[in-house]
Amino acid sequence: MLNNSQDLELNKQILQKLIKLAQIVEDILGRHIVLMEVCGTHTTAISKSGLRSILASYMELRSGPGCPVCVTDQTDIDRIIEMARIPDVVIATFGDMVRVPGTHSSLERERAQGAQVEIFYSPHEAVTFAAKHPDKEIIFLGVGFETTIPAIALSIAEAKRQGIKNYSVLSIHKLVPPVMRALLQDPELHIDGFILPGHVCTITGRKVFDFISSEHNIPAAIAGFEPADIMQAIYLLLEQILHNEAHTVNGYTRLVHEEGNKKAQDIMGEFFQTIDTSWRGFGLVPESGLALRTGFSHYDAATRFSVEIPCSPPPEGCSCGEVLKGKLKPNECPLFAETCTPSNPVGPCMVSSEGACAAHYQYD
């Protein structure tokens, strides 16, 4: 294992090689390279490590639809808030969702007015909570990509095994490959290469993202989350751009395999089926969401708890949707760092720890 000084020296060496290659590619293209990371953890790591600023002279690193909280549609946020108002309902959630603004309120405001909102670090904890509070209806917010879905499926299996009747899931899950297809079909977006999400790819595998290069002739590289991992992925992309090649390559081989995690895929398929669903900024994306299968309808909060949802326009002036599509940088939003700050967020991109606006505000 490298110590800190060795780690820094290794990163310095990789960075020097990366900058040298970036200069060569920039000279050949006659313009800046534009790359997009499609993972909120990458967004934060790139900004926090200083890579975005360091490489700004040679390339542009844009953020894409990689933050699950951020891409949750405004209507779904409003649905959650309405469910929080149902008597004896407890909203169980990961922490980032609490402060996301809906059209007229947020879970944070509802909790201040008496709604029951509990933060958990895993869906298993929510099942345990449901077992201890049989007089309450626990609704777990299923917000996340392929990485979190298997654990939520297992929580339903555990609730069923224990005979727990007061636990349900509101499935707002999103799948990354379909939104990548939607992104690539946008004629206004011009990206030279994609940094793909390592965590998601541990579940999906590399092969499922082959269409990026085979159908659209754009290089893509799966990356881990250390600065050295991200720099390696960028280097792999630059090499392809230099040689006018396009492949989807695996730069995170220690965890990502060709076909992915079959057990995780099977548990997802057992409990969930694909549906068309809406993404913030993208609208309806075909087969990009998941709903519980009919056999598990008792654990489907959307089926069990019907609520009326008000008209849900996006926040006025908020450019979160354009940021998620890579069409704007966070600081190009007219509200950035003025009306919209982490302490007073207008949109979810400034709320989530994986949000592009929050990362740019804090580190860039």
Secondary structure, DSSP 8 states (H G I E B T S, - for coil): ---HHHHHHHHHHHHHHHHHHHHHHHHHHTS-EEEEE--HHHHHHHHHTTHHHHTTTTEEEEE-S--HHHHB-HHHHHHHHHHHTSTTEEEEE-GGGGG---SS--HHHHHHTT-EEEE-SSHHHHHHHHHH-TTSEEEEEE---TTTHHHHHHHHHHHHHHT--SEEEEE--B-HHHHHHHHHT-TT---SEEEEEHHHHHHH-SGGGTHHHHHH---EEEE-SSHHHHHHHHHHHHHHHHTT---EEES-TTT--SS--HHHHHHHHHHEEEEEEEETTTEEEEEEEEEE-GGGGGGBHHHH-----------TT--HHHHHTTSS-GGGSTTBTTTBBTTB-SSGGGTSTT-HHHHHHHH-
